[in-house]
Amino acid sequence: AQSVTQPDIHITVSEGASLELRCNYSYGATPYLFWYVQSPGQGLQLLLKYFSGDTLVQGIKGFEAEFKRSQSSFNLRKPSVHWSDAAEYFCAVGPRAGGFKTIFGAGTRLFVKA
Amino acid sequence: KAGVTQTPRYLIKTRGQQVTLSCSPISGHRSVSWYQQTPGQGLQFLFEYFSETQRNKGNFPGRFSGRQFSNSRSEMNVSTLELGDSALYLCASSGASGVITDTQYFGPGTRLTVL
């Protein structure tokens, strides 16, 4: 079955500290991979995506993610967290052909403490 | 350029009623996808339309249906509402080519409450 696992329901980090959000997927073939962020009361915003090539992907707001095929993982990182990063983060996968049929993980809520 | 707009933003219905939600994609976008977001099930894919044709469908009962018009605007309909249909319904649009390498832009959602 196709699925995305985000093992951490919530994470608390101090402002200025580094962040890593974990994501593992189960898919028939290598999918396209995404990270989205959702702030309270808002829709989703794409942070970054991986299709092919360099397995370290840079995104917006200083985020990056690394694709590891052998571990079926696509972890999101940020070297220094800002209070405005507090939000819910979703890892997602989609097929390489045939349009959109995105599967989302359950999300990780990030809390940032001063 | 205006973003994805969804109307209405909030809706309250009673069990057994039906509801229609509307989504206007970004100008020029031809792919529109719908998602249901609930605390228990998370974000789940409902269906995707591209050039007025349903291209993909998630695992939802037939009570959930949709359509897309020639101007790419899309509607989704839920008939015979159940309490479990209470959710945030998100619409997303993507570019003219409709390939997954296009970025999906999400609207703010319609919050449906079923009483």
Boltz contact constraints between the chains, C-beta under 6 A:
constraints:
  - contact:
      token1: [A, 32]
      token2: [B, 100]
      max_distance: 6.0
  - contact:
      token1: [A, 43]
      token2: [B, 90]
      max_distance: 6.0
  - contact:
      token1: [A, 43]
      token2: [B, 106]
      max_distance: 6.0
  - contact:
      token1: [A, 43]
      token2: [B, 107]
      max_distance: 6.0
  - contact:
      token1: [A, 43]
      token2: [B, 108]
      max_distance: 6.0
  - contact:
      token1: [A, 43]
      token2: [B, 109]
      max_distance: 6.0
  - contact:
      token1: [A, 44]
      token2: [B, 106]
      max_distance: 6.0
  - contact:
      token1: [A, 46]
      token2: [B, 103]
      max_distance: 6.0
  - contact:
      token1: [A, 51]
      token2: [B, 101]
      max_distance: 6.0
  - contact:
      token1: [A, 94]
      token2: [B, 100]
      max_distance: 6.0
  - contact:
      token1: [A, 99]
      token2: [B, 48]
      max_distance: 6.0
  - contact:
      token1: [A, 99]
      token2: [B, 50]
      max_distance: 6.0
  - contact:
      token1: [A, 99]
      token2: [B, 55]
      max_distance: 6.0
  - contact:
      token1: [A, 99]
      token2: [B, 56]
      max_distance: 6.0
  - contact:
      token1: [A, 100]
      token2: [B, 33]
      max_distance: 6.0
  - contact:
      token1: [A, 100]
      token2: [B, 48]
      max_distance: 6.0
  - contact:
      token1: [A, 100]
      token2: [B, 100]
      max_distance: 6.0
  - contact:
      token1: [A, 101]
      token2: [B, 45]
      max_distance: 6.0
  - contact:
      token1: [A, 101]
      token2: [B, 56]
      max_distance: 6.0
  - contact:
      token1: [A, 102]
      token2: [B, 45]
      max_distance: 6.0
  - contact:
      token1: [A, 104]
      token2: [B, 43]
      max_distance: 6.0
  - contact:
      token1: [A, 106]
      token2: [B, 42]
      max_distance: 6.0
